[in-house]
Amino acid sequence: MTTHIRGTGEPGLMSVAATIPSSCLHDIFRAADRKERLGGEVVKLHVGEPYFGPPEEVAEALAAAVRQGRTAYSEVEGLLELREAVVEKLATANGVDSDPSRVVITPGSCQGLSALLHTLAEPGAEILLPELHWPVHLQQALLAGFRPVFYPLDAGFRPDPEGIRAKAGPRTRVLLVNSPANPTGAVLDAGQLTELLELAREHGWGIISDEAYEHYVYDGGHVSFASLERDVPVAERIVHSTFSFSKSLAMTGYRLGYVAAADDRTAHALRVVQEASIIGPSTPVQYAGIAALRLAGATDAHRELVRRNRDTALAPLVAAGLLSELPAGGWYAMADISRTGLDAEEFTARLLASRSVAVVAGTGFATQPRLDEAGRIRSTAFAPWSRHLVRIAFCVAPEALRTGVRRLVEFVESGEYGKPEEYGEAAGDGGFSGAGAGAPSGAERSAGARAGGGRAVG
Ligand SMILES: Cc1ncc(COP(=O)(O)O)c(C=O)c1O
């Protein structure tokens, strides 16, 4: 049967978006929800949602803004008062030199990243993404029209500069760096960032630095990429940074973040993209953001809660040889389950079915789509070694984390893995992971749009 997609005028053609599957996070979410609907309680270690909420002052500031009628459209780039507070925070906490004219407030850093990618995209341009990446980075890059190229990571999941050099080509325009990283928890120090900055300068690339987890560095401090450029003239800067209120202040549902553009030209283009896509961020939520930035100590308190989780509840994974070391930052750990002989997707399906614990298969963070000339996905593959990894979120309630980790370790050590059908469950159904449960190594499958909708989270 020939499929006609409305608007293309040609049979069999699909829009780029129609070829992009939903992320693996969405799929595990659905599988866990389905299990709960069937009556089981699921220990949710797949979700990047903190067990603590935002400080009370934040809710009060939001409510006050609404009650007092401060609800009209704000400037496209966000309220000046908030941008000034952000510039102050960037200077004091991040060592970044910015200006309210180069800051754009966004509904979550997710939208900031998307707007930035649209701002920097050129026809045929390539973007360098880490081999293990947050799947939304990939979705966004494709939607903005970039052709993704994946760069290798070292044994500690940090970018390998020589590997990046080897992967880059004449059409490379942007290098995306995420430290602390989702899904790996890897953190880059000033030396490693300097090496990447020099590489990018040498080749004329821009850099996108996603610092959503800036406040979750457990050993040493967070180094903001743009701090390395504080003494460079503004017009020559290349590091564009995105930040979020979601993780630092547990404001996930408020949807608030910001972009610090490197230079004035990019800031101008970014405002155009923002105007064209959202008009501007929510006004009352921005007042909540101003209150949040005034709170001393909230981010430190949140980091200590997650650090305690990491230090206590993840230790059994290290003792069992599933984790070589505790993650240096972020909210996630990548456990190596290769000794079970199961594919990560089989593992997650069977763990959910038999022990009611939800984690995410590593393959979902390692998708490498092959595109046609127009940028539509024709097939997807994934880095084969990601089949041995599963991601565990450790920002969840301590008791749930302890229970989930204990069950996971017991499951691995039992040697009895069964099959999902034996527990009356269907295996997970694939998603943006390139392979369904039980798919052979290095599996590749044809693209086909999957229904969107539902929740996709960190
Ligand atoms: C690496 C990374 N960047 C950005 C985001 C976006 O966060 P938000 O849009 O809530 O600011 C997330 C969310 O999970 C993330 O994991």
The ligand as an SDF file (V2000), in Angstrom:
LIG
                    3D

 16 16  0  0  0  0  0  0  0  0999 V2000
   20.7160   16.3230   30.2370 C   0  0  0  0  0  0  0  0  0  0  0  0
   19.4400   17.0530   30.3630 C   0  0  0  0  0  0  0  0  0  0  0  0
   19.3500   18.2750   29.8370 N   0  0  0  0  0  0  0  0  0  0  0  0
   18.2300   18.9890   29.8970 C   0  0  0  0  0  0  0  0  0  0  0  0
   17.1090   18.4800   30.5180 C   0  0  0  0  0  0  0  0  0  0  0  0
   15.8620   19.3100   30.4870 C   0  0  0  0  0  0  0  0  0  0  0  0
   15.4010   19.6820   31.7180 O   0  0  0  0  0  0  0  0  0  0  0  0
   14.3060   20.8270   31.8560 P   0  0  0  0  0  0  0  0  0  0  0  0
   13.6600   21.0410   30.5220 O   0  0  0  0  0  0  0  0  0  0  0  0
   13.3480   20.3210   32.8540 O   0  0  0  0  0  0  0  0  0  0  0  0
   15.0490   22.0580   32.2790 O   0  0  0  0  0  0  0  0  0  0  0  0
   17.1380   17.2070   31.0820 C   0  0  0  0  0  0  0  0  0  0  0  0
   15.9490   16.6300   31.7120 C   0  0  0  0  0  0  0  0  0  0  0  0
   15.9210   15.5430   32.1600 O   0  0  0  0  0  0  0  0  0  0  0  0
   18.3380   16.4770   31.0060 C   0  0  0  0  0  0  0  0  0  0  0  0
   18.4380   15.2600   31.5280 O   0  0  0  0  0  0  0  0  0  0  0  0
  1  2  1  0
  2  3  1  0
  2 15  2  0
  3  4  2  0
  4  5  1  0
  5  6  1  0
  5 12  2  0
  6  7  1  0
  7  8  1  0
  8  9  2  0
  8 10  1  0
  8 11  1  0
 12 13  1  0
 12 15  1  0
 13 14  2  0
 15 16  1  0
M  END
$$$$
